């Protein structure tokens, strides 16, 4: 069975969805896209770190970026339930990753 990091897969999906959003404030949209991009990149980098401490550091950064993206969604008044639900999923999943202990 091949390894699949489902949270990363959903982070990539989230990034694609927020890139397609039409927001009035371009600066806020740019910030949202950068935060979504950061979630995927931090998860990817953390996934292959050998030490638990390194992994937690990258997963914590991903969680922080999710919170930033969620705030940008609120500020820009995004109502799309798919985007909102996916952001909520990523928030919960990254929180869990930062509190996982072997």
N, C-alpha and C positions, 0 to 999 in steps of 0.2 A: 504494500500500500504506500503510495507516494505521500510525502509530507505536504500538508496544506495549512497555511497560516490564514485562517478565515477572517481574522480581524483586519489583517493587511488587505485582503481582497475587498472587504467592505470599505476600507479607507480609500482605496483607489476608486471605487464606485462613487463614493461621496465626493471626491475631488472632481470627477467627471460631471456629476450633477451640479455642483456649485459653479463650475465654469460656464454652464449653460443658463444660469439664472440671469434674468434681466433686472438690474437694480438701477435706480436713479442716481445714486451716489457712486461714481466710478472709483473713488479712493477706497470706499468701504468694500466695494466688490473686489478690488485688488487685494485688500487685506484679508478678506474671506478666502479668496483663492490661495493666497500664500499660506494661510493657516491650514487649510485642507491639504495642501501639498506637503506641508511640514509633518502632518499626522502620518501620512503614508511613508515618507522618507525616514522619519524617526523609528517607526515600527519596523521597517525593513532593516535598518542598521542595527537596531537592538536585538532583533531576532537571531542574528548570527554572532553575537558577542559571546565569548566563552565564559566570562565570569558573571555570576548572578548580580554583582554590584553594577557592572557595566550595563547589563540588560535593564535593570531597574532604572538606571539613569536615563536611558533612551526612552523607555516606556513612560516615564514620568514626563519627559519633554513632549511626547505624543499626547499624553492626557492634557497637559497645559494648552497645547495647540487646539485640541478639541474644544476646550472651554472658551478659548478665544473665538473659534469659529461659531460656537453657539451664541456667544454674545453678539457677534456681527450679524447673525441671522435675526436676532431679536431687534437690534438697532435698525436693521433694514426692513423690518416688518415682513419677513418671508413667512408665508402661510402654507407652502407646499408640504403636505403631510409626509410625503416620501422623504424629502430632505430633512425635515424636523425629526422624524422617527429614526432615520439613519444616524443623524448627529447624536441623538439620545443613546442609541445602541453603542456608538463608538465611545461616548462618554462612560457608559457602564463597563464596556469591555476594557478600555484602557485603565480605568480605575481598578478593575480586577487584576489586570496585569501588574500594576504597581504594588498590589497588596498580596501577591502570590508568594508563597514560601514553599520551598522544596522539602 
